[in-house]
Amino acid sequence: MSVAFWAWICVTVLLALAEAASGGLLMLPWAVGAGAAALLEALHVESTWQWIAFVVVSLALFTIAQRIIRRRK
């Protein structure tokens, strides 16, 4: 596995740990986005697409999480 793959995995784990510490669904979307980027790196997809996937997946899940949080209130 490449260094970029392990970098994405480290980002995923750190964001997931930050989410576990906060518990507010703030970091989880970004952790999933980093996981998606790690998957693309494992599939040898160009780094530009990895960043695009990270941003798109993270923002989409963040938007969904915000809607869930608003409904709970």
PDB file of N, H, CA, C and O in Angstrom:
ATOM      1  N   MET A   1       0.833  -1.175   0.000  1.00  0.00           N
ATOM      2  CA  MET A   1       0.000   0.000   0.000  1.00  0.00           C
ATOM      3  C   MET A   1       0.883   1.247   0.000  1.00  0.00           C
ATOM      4  O   MET A   1       1.993   1.243   0.532  1.00  0.00           O
ATOM      5  N   SER A   2       0.368   2.298  -0.603  1.00  0.00           N
ATOM      6  H   SER A   2      -0.533   2.301  -1.036  1.00  0.00           H
ATOM      7  CA  SER A   2       1.151   3.527  -0.736  1.00  0.00           C
ATOM      8  C   SER A   2       1.066   4.392   0.519  1.00  0.00           C
ATOM      9  O   SER A   2       0.247   4.164   1.410  1.00  0.00           O
ATOM     10  N   VAL A   3       1.936   5.382   0.553  1.00  0.00           N
ATOM     11  H   VAL A   3       2.601   5.567  -0.170  1.00  0.00           H
ATOM     12  CA  VAL A   3       1.943   6.330   1.666  1.00  0.00           C
ATOM     13  C   VAL A   3       0.632   7.120   1.688  1.00  0.00           C
ATOM     14  O   VAL A   3       0.098   7.407   2.759  1.00  0.00           O
ATOM     15  N   ALA A   4       0.118   7.470   0.515  1.00  0.00           N
ATOM     16  H   ALA A   4       0.552   7.237  -0.355  1.00  0.00           H
ATOM     17  CA  ALA A   4      -1.136   8.222   0.444  1.00  0.00           C
ATOM     18  C   ALA A   4      -2.292   7.423   1.048  1.00  0.00           C
ATOM     19  O   ALA A   4      -3.154   7.987   1.722  1.00  0.00           O
ATOM     20  N   PHE A   5      -2.309   6.127   0.810  1.00  0.00           N
ATOM     21  H   PHE A   5      -1.610   5.669   0.262  1.00  0.00           H
ATOM     22  CA  PHE A   5      -3.352   5.284   1.388  1.00  0.00           C
ATOM     23  C   PHE A   5      -3.311   5.355   2.910  1.00  0.00           C
ATOM     24  O   PHE A   5      -4.339   5.557   3.556  1.00  0.00           O
ATOM     25  N   TRP A   6      -2.122   5.188   3.476  1.00  0.00           N
ATOM     26  H   TRP A   6      -1.287   5.023   2.951  1.00  0.00           H
ATOM     27  CA  TRP A   6      -1.993   5.211   4.926  1.00  0.00           C
ATOM     28  C   TRP A   6      -2.274   6.600   5.484  1.00  0.00           C
ATOM     29  O   TRP A   6      -2.762   6.727   6.606  1.00  0.00           O
ATOM     30  N   ALA A   7      -1.975   7.629   4.726  1.00  0.00           N
ATOM     31  H   ALA A   7      -1.578   7.526   3.814  1.00  0.00           H
ATOM     32  CA  ALA A   7      -2.311   8.988   5.161  1.00  0.00           C
ATOM     33  C   ALA A   7      -3.820   9.156   5.256  1.00  0.00           C
ATOM     34  O   ALA A   7      -4.322   9.712   6.232  1.00  0.00           O
ATOM     35  N   TRP A   8      -4.556   8.672   4.237  1.00  0.00           N
ATOM     36  H   TRP A   8      -4.148   8.220   3.444  1.00  0.00           H
ATOM     37  CA  TRP A   8      -6.021   8.740   4.277  1.00  0.00           C
ATOM     38  C   TRP A   8      -6.575   7.916   5.436  1.00  0.00           C
ATOM     39  O   TRP A   8      -7.527   8.332   6.096  1.00  0.00           O
ATOM     40  N   ILE A   9      -5.989   6.761   5.680  1.00  0.00           N
ATOM     41  H   ILE A   9      -5.215   6.423   5.144  1.00  0.00           H
ATOM     42  CA  ILE A   9      -6.432   5.913   6.791  1.00  0.00           C
ATOM     43  C   ILE A   9      -6.200   6.625   8.123  1.00  0.00           C
ATOM     44  O   ILE A   9      -7.065   6.592   8.999  1.00  0.00           O
ATOM     45  N   CYS A  10      -5.053   7.262   8.283  1.00  0.00           N
ATOM     46  H   CYS A  10      -4.351   7.289   7.572  1.00  0.00           H
ATOM     47  CA  CYS A  10      -4.771   8.005   9.518  1.00  0.00           C
ATOM     48  C   CYS A  10      -5.769   9.144   9.712  1.00  0.00           C
ATOM     49  O   CYS A  10      -6.257   9.362  10.821  1.00  0.00           O
ATOM     50  N   VAL A  11      -6.070   9.865   8.643  1.00  0.00           N
ATOM     51  H   VAL A  11      -5.673   9.688   7.742  1.00  0.00           H
ATOM     52  CA  VAL A  11      -7.056  10.945   8.725  1.00  0.00           C
ATOM     53  C   VAL A  11      -8.418  10.370   9.108  1.00  0.00           C
ATOM     54  O   VAL A  11      -9.123  10.939   9.941  1.00  0.00           O
ATOM     55  N   THR A  12      -8.781   9.251   8.505  1.00  0.00           N
ATOM     56  H   THR A  12      -8.208   8.789   7.828  1.00  0.00           H
ATOM     57  CA  THR A  12     -10.058   8.605   8.828  1.00  0.00           C
ATOM     58  C   THR A  12     -10.131   8.245  10.303  1.00  0.00           C
ATOM     59  O   THR A  12     -11.125   8.542  10.965  1.00  0.00           O
ATOM     60  N   VAL A  13      -9.101   7.616  10.816  1.00  0.00           N
ATOM     61  H   VAL A  13      -8.294   7.375  10.277  1.00  0.00           H
ATOM     62  CA  VAL A  13      -9.085   7.186  12.220  1.00  0.00           C
ATOM     63  C   VAL A  13      -9.100   8.390  13.154  1.00  0.00           C
ATOM     64  O   VAL A  13      -9.833   8.396  14.143  1.00  0.00           O
ATOM     65  N   LEU A  14      -8.308   9.399  12.856  1.00  0.00           N
ATOM     66  H   LEU A  14      -7.713   9.395  12.053  1.00  0.00           H
ATOM     67  CA  LEU A  14      -8.277  10.585  13.722  1.00  0.00           C
ATOM     68  C   LEU A  14      -9.629  11.289  13.760  1.00  0.00           C
ATOM     69  O   LEU A  14     -10.077  11.722  14.821  1.00  0.00           O
ATOM     70  N   LEU A  15     -10.277  11.403  12.604  1.00  0.00           N
ATOM     71  H   LEU A  15      -9.913  11.052  11.742  1.00  0.00           H
ATOM     72  CA  LEU A  15     -11.594  12.040  12.568  1.00  0.00           C
ATOM     73  C   LEU A  15     -12.643  11.187  13.280  1.00  0.00           C
ATOM     74  O   LEU A  15     -13.533  11.718  13.945  1.00  0.00           O
ATOM     75  N   ALA A  16     -12.538   9.874  13.140  1.00  0.00           N
ATOM     76  H   ALA A  16     -11.815   9.442  12.600  1.00  0.00           H
ATOM     77  CA  ALA A  16     -13.474   8.985  13.836  1.00  0.00           C
ATOM     78  C   ALA A  16     -13.278   9.070  15.350  1.00  0.00           C
ATOM     79  O   ALA A  16     -14.252   9.043  16.102  1.00  0.00           O
ATOM     80  N   LEU A  17     -12.039   9.171  15.797  1.00  0.00           N
ATOM     81  H   LEU A  17     -11.247   9.193  15.186  1.00  0.00           H
ATOM     82  CA  LEU A  17     -11.774   9.327  17.234  1.00  0.00           C
ATOM     83  C   LEU A  17     -12.281  10.675  17.736  1.00  0.00           C
ATOM     84  O   LEU A  17     -12.813  10.766  18.842  1.00  0.00           O
ATOM     85  N   ALA A  18     -12.119  11.708  16.939  1.00  0.00           N
ATOM     86  H   ALA A  18     -11.687  11.634  16.040  1.00  0.00           H
ATOM     87  CA  ALA A  18     -12.644  13.020  17.314  1.00  0.00           C
ATOM     88  C   ALA A  18     -14.166  12.980  17.405  1.00  0.00           C
ATOM     89  O   ALA A  18     -14.751  13.614  18.283  1.00  0.00           O
ATOM     90  N   GLU A  19     -14.804  12.245  16.511  1.00  0.00           N
ATOM     91  H   GLU A  19     -14.329  11.730  15.798  1.00  0.00           H
ATOM     92  CA  GLU A  19     -16.261  12.080  16.563  1.00  0.00           C
ATOM     93  C   GLU A  19     -16.675  11.325  17.818  1.00  0.00           C
ATOM     94  O   GLU A  19     -17.658  11.684  18.467  1.00  0.00           O
ATOM     95  N   ALA A  20     -15.939  10.296  18.153  1.00  0.00           N
ATOM     96  H   ALA A  20     -15.142  10.004  17.626  1.00  0.00           H
ATOM     97  CA  ALA A  20     -16.261   9.527  19.356  1.00  0.00           C
ATOM     98  C   ALA A  20     -16.135  10.397  20.605  1.00  0.00           C
ATOM     99  O   ALA A  20     -16.890  10.229  21.564  1.00  0.00           O
ATOM    100  N   ALA A  21     -15.191  11.313  20.590  1.00  0.00           N
ATOM    101  H   ALA A  21     -14.578  11.448  19.811  1.00  0.00           H
ATOM    102  CA  ALA A  21     -15.002  12.193  21.736  1.00  0.00           C
ATOM    103  C   ALA A  21     -16.073  13.272  21.811  1.00  0.00           C
ATOM    104  O   ALA A  21     -16.457  13.697  22.901  1.00  0.00           O
ATOM    105  N   SER A  22     -16.557  13.717  20.648  1.00  0.00           N
ATOM    106  H   SER A  22     -16.245  13.372  19.762  1.00  0.00           H
ATOM    107  CA  SER A  22     -17.537  14.808  20.650  1.00  0.00           C
ATOM    108  C   SER A  22     -18.970  14.300  20.658  1.00  0.00           C
ATOM    109  O   SER A  22     -19.810  14.835  21.382  1.00  0.00           O
ATOM    110  N   GLY A  23     -19.260  13.285  19.870  1.00  0.00           N
ATOM    111  H   GLY A  23     -18.578  12.850  19.282  1.00  0.00           H
ATOM    112  CA  GLY A  23     -20.593  12.704  19.831  1.00  0.00           C
ATOM    113  C   GLY A  23     -21.664  13.565  19.208  1.00  0.00           C
ATOM    114  O   GLY A  23     -22.850  13.346  19.457  1.00  0.00           O
ATOM    115  N   GLY A  24     -21.282  14.533  18.408  1.00  0.00           N
ATOM    116  H   GLY A  24     -20.319  14.711  18.205  1.00  0.00           H
ATOM    117  CA  GLY A  24     -22.274  15.438  17.850  1.00  0.00           C
ATOM    118  C   GLY A  24     -22.513  15.308  16.362  1.00  0.00           C
ATOM    119  O   GLY A  24     -23.122  16.197  15.767  1.00  0.00           O
ATOM    120  N   LEU A  25     -22.063  14.246  15.748  1.00  0.00           N
ATOM    121  H   LEU A  25     -21.569  13.524  16.231  1.00  0.00           H
ATOM    122  CA  LEU A  25     -22.165  14.034  14.298  1.00  0.00           C
ATOM    123  C   LEU A  25     -21.483  15.129  13.496  1.00  0.00           C
ATOM    124  O   LEU A  25     -21.887  15.421  12.370  1.00  0.00           O
ATOM    125  N   LEU A  26     -20.453  15.735  14.067  1.00  0.00           N
ATOM    126  H   LEU A  26     -20.125  15.498  14.981  1.00  0.00           H
ATOM    127  CA  LEU A  26     -19.745  16.779  13.341  1.00  0.00           C
ATOM    128  C   LEU A  26     -18.589  16.229  12.521  1.00  0.00           C
ATOM    129  O   LEU A  26     -18.351  16.683  11.402  1.00  0.00           O
ATOM    130  N   MET A  27     -17.876  15.263  13.063  1.00  0.00           N
ATOM    131  H   MET A  27     -18.069  14.894  13.972  1.00  0.00           H
ATOM    132  CA  MET A  27     -16.674  14.757  12.400  1.00  0.00           C
ATOM    133  C   MET A  27     -16.920  13.491  11.602  1.00  0.00           C
ATOM    134  O   MET A  27     -16.126  13.151  10.725  1.00  0.00           O
ATOM    135  N   LEU A  28     -18.002  12.789  11.887  1.00  0.00           N
ATOM    136  H   LEU A  28     -18.647  13.065  12.599  1.00  0.00           H
ATOM    137  CA  LEU A  28     -18.271  11.529  11.210  1.00  0.00           C
ATOM    138  C   LEU A  28     -18.360  11.667   9.686  1.00  0.00           C
ATOM    139  O   LEU A  28     -17.784  10.841   8.977  1.00  0.00           O
ATOM    140  N   PRO A  29     -19.058  12.681   9.153  1.00  0.00           N
ATOM    141  CA  PRO A  29     -19.103  12.809   7.689  1.00  0.00           C
ATOM    142  C   PRO A  29     -17.716  12.972   7.067  1.00  0.00           C
ATOM    143  O   PRO A  29     -17.445  12.437   5.992  1.00  0.00           O
ATOM    144  N   TRP A  30     -16.846  13.712   7.746  1.00  0.00           N
ATOM    145  H   TRP A  30     -17.067  14.147   8.619  1.00  0.00           H
ATOM    146  CA  TRP A  30     -15.500  13.923   7.222  1.00  0.00           C
ATOM    147  C   TRP A  30     -14.677  12.639   7.313  1.00  0.00           C
ATOM    148  O   TRP A  30     -13.844  12.372   6.446  1.00  0.00           O
ATOM    149  N   ALA A  31     -14.905  11.846   8.354  1.00  0.00           N
ATOM    150  H   ALA A  31     -15.582  12.062   9.059  1.00  0.00           H
ATOM    151  CA  ALA A  31     -14.214  10.561   8.479  1.00  0.00           C
ATOM    152  C   ALA A  31     -14.636   9.611   7.365  1.00  0.00           C
ATOM    153  O   ALA A  31     -13.803   8.915   6.786  1.00  0.00           O
ATOM    154  N   VAL A  32     -15.932   9.586   7.069  1.00  0.00           N
ATOM    155  H   VAL A  32     -16.609  10.152   7.540  1.00  0.00           H
ATOM    156  CA  VAL A  32     -16.419   8.719   5.986  1.00  0.00           C
ATOM    157  C   VAL A  32     -15.864   9.196   4.643  1.00  0.00           C
ATOM    158  O   VAL A  32     -15.496   8.382   3.796  1.00  0.00           O
ATOM    159  N   GLY A  33     -15.805  10.513   4.452  1.00  0.00           N
ATOM    160  H   GLY A  33     -16.104  11.174   5.140  1.00  0.00           H
ATOM    161  CA  GLY A  33     -15.223  11.056   3.224  1.00  0.00           C
ATOM    162  C   GLY A  33     -13.755  10.668   3.064  1.00  0.00           C
ATOM    163  O   GLY A  33     -13.307  10.337   1.966  1.00  0.00           O
ATOM    164  N   ALA A  34     -13.017  10.712   4.161  1.00  0.00           N
ATOM    165  H   ALA A  34     -13.381  10.982   5.053  1.00  0.00           H
ATOM    166  CA  ALA A  34     -11.609  10.295   4.113  1.00  0.00           C
ATOM    167  C   ALA A  34     -11.504   8.802   3.836  1.00  0.00           C
ATOM    168  O   ALA A  34     -10.587   8.358   3.145  1.00  0.00           O
ATOM    169  N   GLY A  35     -12.436   8.032   4.371  1.00  0.00           N
ATOM    170  H   GLY A  35     -13.181   8.393   4.932  1.00  0.00           H
ATOM    171  CA  GLY A  35     -12.458   6.594   4.082  1.00  0.00           C
ATOM    172  C   GLY A  35     -12.734   6.324   2.613  1.00  0.00           C
ATOM    173  O   GLY A  35     -12.148   5.418   2.020  1.00  0.00           O
ATOM    174  N   ALA A  36     -13.625   7.111   2.028  1.00  0.00           N
ATOM    175  H   ALA A  36     -14.100   7.847   2.509  1.00  0.00           H
ATOM    176  CA  ALA A  36     -13.906   6.970   0.590  1.00  0.00           C
ATOM    177  C   ALA A  36     -12.662   7.295  -0.232  1.00  0.00           C
ATOM    178  O   ALA A  36     -12.363   6.616  -1.215  1.00  0.00           O
ATOM    179  N   ALA A  37     -11.945   8.328   0.175  1.00  0.00           N
ATOM    180  H   ALA A  37     -12.187   8.879   0.974  1.00  0.00           H
ATOM    181  CA  ALA A  37     -10.709   8.678  -0.519  1.00  0.00           C
ATOM    182  C   ALA A  37      -9.658   7.577  -0.376  1.00  0.00           C
ATOM    183  O   ALA A  37      -8.917   7.293  -1.317  1.00  0.00           O
ATOM    184  N   ALA A  38      -9.597   6.961   0.802  1.00  0.00           N
ATOM    185  H   ALA A  38     -10.198   7.192   1.567  1.00  0.00           H
ATOM    186  CA  ALA A  38      -8.661   5.851   1.011  1.00  0.00           C
ATOM    187  C   ALA A  38      -9.012   4.680   0.103  1.00  0.00           C
ATOM    188  O   ALA A  38      -8.127   4.025  -0.449  1.00  0.00           O
ATOM    189  N   LEU A  39     -10.302   4.421  -0.047  1.00  0.00           N
ATOM    190  H   LEU A  39     -11.020   4.953   0.402  1.00  0.00           H
ATOM    191  CA  LEU A  39     -10.734   3.343  -0.940  1.00  0.00           C
ATOM    192  C   LEU A  39     -10.299   3.630  -2.383  1.00  0.00           C
ATOM    193  O   LEU A  39      -9.815   2.741  -3.084  1.00  0.00           O
ATOM    194  N   LEU A  40     -10.478   4.877  -2.811  1.00  0.00           N
ATOM    195  H   LEU A  40     -10.871   5.599  -2.242  1.00  0.00           H
ATOM    196  CA  LEU A  40     -10.053   5.230  -4.173  1.00  0.00           C
ATOM    197  C   LEU A  40      -8.540   5.114  -4.333  1.00  0.00           C
ATOM    198  O   LEU A  40      -8.057   4.705  -5.389  1.00  0.00           O
ATOM    199  N   GLU A  41      -7.791   5.471  -3.295  1.00  0.00           N
ATOM    200  H   GLU A  41      -8.183   5.803  -2.437  1.00  0.00           H
ATOM    201  CA  GLU A  41      -6.334   5.308  -3.349  1.00  0.00           C
ATOM    202  C   GLU A  41      -5.970   3.834  -3.463  1.00  0.00           C
ATOM    203  O   GLU A  41      -5.050   3.478  -4.199  1.00  0.00           O
ATOM    204  N   ALA A  42      -6.676   2.982  -2.748  1.00  0.00           N
ATOM    205  H   ALA A  42      -7.424   3.270  -2.150  1.00  0.00           H
ATOM    206  CA  ALA A  42      -6.418   1.538  -2.827  1.00  0.00           C
ATOM    207  C   ALA A  42      -6.711   1.004  -4.227  1.00  0.00           C
ATOM    208  O   ALA A  42      -6.103   0.029  -4.668  1.00  0.00           O
ATOM    209  N   LEU A  43      -7.641   1.648  -4.914  1.00  0.00           N
ATOM    210  H   LEU A  43      -8.134   2.441  -4.556  1.00  0.00           H
ATOM    211  CA  LEU A  43      -7.980   1.266  -6.294  1.00  0.00           C
ATOM    212  C   LEU A  43      -7.124   1.981  -7.328  1.00  0.00           C
ATOM    213  O   LEU A  43      -7.358   1.859  -8.530  1.00  0.00           O
ATOM    214  N   HIS A  44      -6.125   2.732  -6.853  1.00  0.00           N
ATOM    215  H   HIS A  44      -5.935   2.831  -5.877  1.00  0.00           H
ATOM    216  CA  HIS A  44      -5.165   3.440  -7.701  1.00  0.00           C
ATOM    217  C   HIS A  44      -5.822   4.509  -8.575  1.00  0.00           C
ATOM    218  O   HIS A  44      -5.446   4.701  -9.732  1.00  0.00           O
ATOM    219  N   VAL A  45      -6.805   5.197  -8.004  1.00  0.00           N
ATOM    220  H   VAL A  45      -7.110   5.041  -7.065  1.00  0.00           H
ATOM    221  CA  VAL A  45      -7.456   6.301  -8.694  1.00  0.00           C
ATOM    222  C   VAL A  45      -6.614   7.554  -8.464  1.00  0.00           C
ATOM    223  O   VAL A  45      -6.008   7.715  -7.405  1.00  0.00           O
ATOM    224  N   GLU A  46      -6.578   8.431  -9.449  1.00  0.00           N
ATOM    225  H   GLU A  46      -7.070   8.300 -10.309  1.00  0.00           H
ATOM    226  CA  GLU A  46      -5.780   9.648  -9.388  1.00  0.00           C
ATOM    227  C   GLU A  46      -6.152  10.490  -8.158  1.00  0.00           C
ATOM    228  O   GLU A  46      -7.309  10.521  -7.737  1.00  0.00           O
ATOM    229  N   SER A  47      -5.154  11.165  -7.598  1.00  0.00           N
ATOM    230  H   SER A  47      -4.214  11.140  -7.939  1.00  0.00           H
ATOM    231  CA  SER A  47      -5.357  11.902  -6.344  1.00  0.00           C
ATOM    232  C   SER A  47      -6.387  13.026  -6.466  1.00  0.00           C
ATOM    233  O   SER A  47      -7.051  13.356  -5.483  1.00  0.00           O
ATOM    234  N   THR A  48      -6.530  13.613  -7.641  1.00  0.00           N
ATOM    235  H   THR A  48      -5.990  13.345  -8.439  1.00  0.00           H
ATOM    236  CA  THR A  48      -7.548  14.643  -7.822  1.00  0.00           C
ATOM    237  C   THR A  48      -8.932  14.087  -7.521  1.00  0.00           C
ATOM    238  O   THR A  48      -9.739  14.743  -6.863  1.00  0.00           O
ATOM    239  N   TRP A  49      -9.208  12.885  -7.999  1.00  0.00           N
ATOM    240  H   TRP A  49      -8.553  12.351  -8.534  1.00  0.00           H
ATOM    241  CA  TRP A  49     -10.503  12.251  -7.766  1.00  0.00           C
ATOM    242  C   TRP A  49     -10.680  11.857  -6.309  1.00  0.00           C
ATOM    243  O   TRP A  49     -11.798  11.846  -5.795  1.00  0.00           O
ATOM    244  N   GLN A  50      -9.590  11.538  -5.650  1.00  0.00           N
ATOM    245  H   GLN A  50      -8.681  11.547  -6.067  1.00  0.00           H
ATOM    246  CA  GLN A  50      -9.660  11.230  -4.228  1.00  0.00           C
ATOM    247  C   GLN A  50     -10.117  12.459  -3.448  1.00  0.00           C
ATOM    248  O   GLN A  50     -10.977  12.361  -2.574  1.00  0.00           O
ATOM    249  N   TRP A  51      -9.542  13.609  -3.766  1.00  0.00           N
ATOM    250  H   TRP A  51      -8.843  13.689  -4.476  1.00  0.00           H
ATOM    251  CA  TRP A  51      -9.931  14.846  -3.089  1.00  0.00           C
ATOM    252  C   TRP A  51     -11.367  15.229  -3.420  1.00  0.00           C
ATOM    253  O   TRP A  51     -12.113  15.687  -2.554  1.00  0.00           O
ATOM    254  N   ILE A  52     -11.745  15.038  -4.672  1.00  0.00           N
ATOM    255  H   ILE A  52     -11.139  14.666  -5.375  1.00  0.00           H
ATOM    256  CA  ILE A  52     -13.130  15.334  -5.059  1.00  0.00           C
ATOM    257  C   ILE A  52     -14.087  14.434  -4.279  1.00  0.00           C
ATOM    258  O   ILE A  52     -15.103  14.903  -3.767  1.00  0.00           O
ATOM    259  N   ALA A  53     -13.771  13.165  -4.190  1.00  0.00           N
ATOM    260  H   ALA A  53     -12.946  12.784  -4.606  1.00  0.00           H
ATOM    261  CA  ALA A  53     -14.615  12.234  -3.439  1.00  0.00           C
ATOM    262  C   ALA A  53     -14.673  12.627  -1.969  1.00  0.00           C
ATOM    263  O   ALA A  53     -15.744  12.600  -1.361  1.00  0.00           O
ATOM    264  N   PHE A  54     -13.544  12.986  -1.401  1.00  0.00           N
ATOM    265  H   PHE A  54     -12.675  13.007  -1.894  1.00  0.00           H
ATOM    266  CA  PHE A  54     -13.503  13.405  -0.004  1.00  0.00           C
ATOM    267  C   PHE A  54     -14.438  14.584   0.241  1.00  0.00           C
ATOM    268  O   PHE A  54     -15.230  14.569   1.184  1.00  0.00           O
ATOM    269  N   VAL A  55     -14.346  15.596  -0.603  1.00  0.00           N
ATOM    270  H   VAL A  55     -13.703  15.608  -1.369  1.00  0.00           H
ATOM    271  CA  VAL A  55     -15.159  16.799  -0.423  1.00  0.00           C
ATOM    272  C   VAL A  55     -16.637  16.508  -0.669  1.00  0.00           C
ATOM    273  O   VAL A  55     -17.486  16.898   0.132  1.00  0.00           O
ATOM    274  N   VAL A  56     -16.948  15.825  -1.770  1.00  0.00           N
ATOM    275  H   VAL A  56     -16.257  15.508  -2.420  1.00  0.00           H
ATOM    276  CA  VAL A  56     -18.352  15.579  -2.121  1.00  0.00           C
ATOM    277  C   VAL A  56     -19.038  14.673  -1.092  1.00  0.00           C
ATOM    278  O   VAL A  56     -20.134  14.981  -0.624  1.00  0.00           O
ATOM    279  N   VAL A  57     -18.397  13.571  -0.746  1.00  0.00           N
ATOM    280  H   VAL A  57     -17.506  13.321  -1.126  1.00  0.00           H
ATOM    281  CA  VAL A  57     -18.980  12.642   0.230  1.00  0.00           C
ATOM    282  C   VAL A  57     -19.129  13.334   1.584  1.00  0.00           C
ATOM    283  O   VAL A  57     -20.169  13.215   2.233  1.00  0.00           O
ATOM    284  N   SER A  58     -18.109  14.045   2.003  1.00  0.00           N
ATOM    285  H   SER A  58     -17.265  14.142   1.476  1.00  0.00           H
ATOM    286  CA  SER A  58     -18.157  14.720   3.298  1.00  0.00           C
ATOM    287  C   SER A  58     -19.263  15.769   3.352  1.00  0.00           C
ATOM    288  O   SER A  58     -20.030  15.818   4.314  1.00  0.00           O
ATOM    289  N   LEU A  59     -19.343  16.602   2.328  1.00  0.00           N
ATOM    290  H   LEU A  59     -18.720  16.562   1.547  1.00  0.00           H
ATOM    291  CA  LEU A  59     -20.370  17.645   2.324  1.00  0.00           C
ATOM    292  C   LEU A  59     -21.779  17.062   2.244  1.00  0.00           C
ATOM    293  O   LEU A  59     -22.695  17.560   2.897  1.00  0.00           O
ATOM    294  N   ALA A  60     -21.953  16.016   1.451  1.00  0.00           N
ATOM    295  H   ALA A  60     -21.208  15.611   0.920  1.00  0.00           H
ATOM    296  CA  ALA A  60     -23.273  15.391   1.346  1.00  0.00           C
ATOM    297  C   ALA A  60     -23.692  14.800   2.690  1.00  0.00           C
ATOM    298  O   ALA A  60     -24.819  15.009   3.137  1.00  0.00           O
ATOM    299  N   LEU A  61     -22.797  14.073   3.325  1.00  0.00           N
ATOM    300  H   LEU A  61     -21.881  13.904   2.962  1.00  0.00           H
ATOM    301  CA  LEU A  61     -23.123  13.468   4.616  1.00  0.00           C
ATOM    302  C   LEU A  61     -23.264  14.514   5.717  1.00  0.00           C
ATOM    303  O   LEU A  61     -24.073  14.349   6.630  1.00  0.00           O
ATOM    304  N   PHE A  62     -22.490  15.578   5.639  1.00  0.00           N
ATOM    305  H   PHE A  62     -21.832  15.712   4.898  1.00  0.00           H
ATOM    306  CA  PHE A  62     -22.606  16.660   6.611  1.00  0.00           C
ATOM    307  C   PHE A  62     -23.980  17.322   6.511  1.00  0.00           C
ATOM    308  O   PHE A  62     -24.603  17.635   7.525  1.00  0.00           O
ATOM    309  N   THR A  63     -24.443  17.531   5.279  1.00  0.00           N
ATOM    310  H   THR A  63     -23.937  17.277   4.455  1.00  0.00           H
ATOM    311  CA  THR A  63     -25.769  18.113   5.060  1.00  0.00           C
ATOM    312  C   THR A  63     -26.856  17.203   5.627  1.00  0.00           C
ATOM    313  O   THR A  63     -27.784  17.671   6.288  1.00  0.00           O
ATOM    314  N   ILE A  64     -26.739  15.917   5.369  1.00  0.00           N
ATOM    315  H   ILE A  64     -25.986  15.536   4.833  1.00  0.00           H
ATOM    316  CA  ILE A  64     -27.710  14.953   5.903  1.00  0.00           C
ATOM    317  C   ILE A  64     -27.670  14.944   7.429  1.00  0.00           C
ATOM    318  O   ILE A  64     -28.717  14.921   8.076  1.00  0.00           O
ATOM    319  N   ALA A  65     -26.480  14.961   8.001  1.00  0.00           N
ATOM    320  H   ALA A  65     -25.630  14.979   7.475  1.00  0.00           H
ATOM    321  CA  ALA A  65     -26.343  14.954   9.465  1.00  0.00           C
ATOM    322  C   ALA A  65     -26.963  16.204  10.077  1.00  0.00           C
ATOM    323  O   ALA A  65     -27.598  16.128  11.128  1.00  0.00           O
ATOM    324  N   GLN A  66     -26.786  17.344   9.435  1.00  0.00           N
ATOM    325  H   GLN A  66     -26.270  17.406   8.580  1.00  0.00           H
ATOM    326  CA  GLN A  66     -27.380  18.578   9.953  1.00  0.00           C
ATOM    327  C   GLN A  66     -28.897  18.510   9.943  1.00  0.00           C
ATOM    328  O   GLN A  66     -29.547  18.987  10.873  1.00  0.00           O
ATOM    329  N   ARG A  67     -29.460  17.925   8.909  1.00  0.00           N
ATOM    330  H   ARG A  67     -28.932  17.538   8.154  1.00  0.00           H
ATOM    331  CA  ARG A  67     -30.921  17.760   8.853  1.00  0.00           C
ATOM    332  C   ARG A  67     -31.411  16.843   9.963  1.00  0.00           C
ATOM    333  O   ARG A  67     -32.453  17.097  10.568  1.00  0.00           O
ATOM    334  N   ILE A  68     -30.670  15.786  10.231  1.00  0.00           N
ATOM    335  H   ILE A  68     -29.824  15.579   9.740  1.00  0.00           H
ATOM    336  CA  ILE A  68     -31.042  14.860  11.310  1.00  0.00           C
ATOM    337  C   ILE A  68     -30.982  15.580  12.653  1.00  0.00           C
ATOM    338  O   ILE A  68     -31.879  15.428  13.483  1.00  0.00           O
ATOM    339  N   ILE A  69     -29.940  16.352  12.864  1.00  0.00           N
ATOM    340  H   ILE A  69     -29.212  16.475  12.190  1.00  0.00           H
ATOM    341  CA  ILE A  69     -29.785  17.077  14.123  1.00  0.00           C
ATOM    342  C   ILE A  69     -30.911  18.081  14.301  1.00  0.00           C
ATOM    343  O   ILE A  69     -31.446  18.213  15.402  1.00  0.00           O
ATOM    344  N   ARG A  70     -31.283  18.790  13.246  1.00  0.00           N
ATOM    345  H   ARG A  70     -30.848  18.683  12.351  1.00  0.00           H
ATOM    346  CA  ARG A  70     -32.381  19.766  13.336  1.00  0.00           C
ATOM    347  C   ARG A  70     -33.710  19.094  13.645  1.00  0.00           C
ATOM    348  O   ARG A  70     -34.521  19.663  14.376  1.00  0.00           O
ATOM    349  N   ARG A  71     -33.956  17.918  13.119  1.00  0.00           N
ATOM    350  H   ARG A  71     -33.297  17.456  12.525  1.00  0.00           H
ATOM    351  CA  ARG A  71     -35.205  17.205  13.379  1.00  0.00           C
ATOM    352  C   ARG A  71     -35.311  16.743  14.816  1.00  0.00           C
ATOM    353  O   ARG A  71     -36.409  16.654  15.365  1.00  0.00           O
ATOM    354  N   ARG A  72     -34.168  16.445  15.432  1.00  0.00           N
ATOM    355  H   ARG A  72     -33.276  16.516  14.986  1.00  0.00           H
ATOM    356  CA  ARG A  72     -34.167  15.986  16.820  1.00  0.00           C
ATOM    357  C   ARG A  72     -34.543  17.092  17.798  1.00  0.00           C
ATOM    358  O   ARG A  72     -35.026  16.814  18.896  1.00  0.00           O
ATOM    359  N   LYS A  73     -34.326  18.332  17.409  1.00  0.00           N
ATOM    360  H   LYS A  73     -33.934  18.558  16.518  1.00  0.00           H
ATOM    361  CA  LYS A  73     -34.580  19.448  18.323  1.00  0.00           C
ATOM    362  C   LYS A  73     -36.019  19.819  18.391  1.00  0.00           C
ATOM    363  O   LYS A  73     -36.386  20.741  19.119  1.00  0.00           O
TER     364      LYS A  73
END
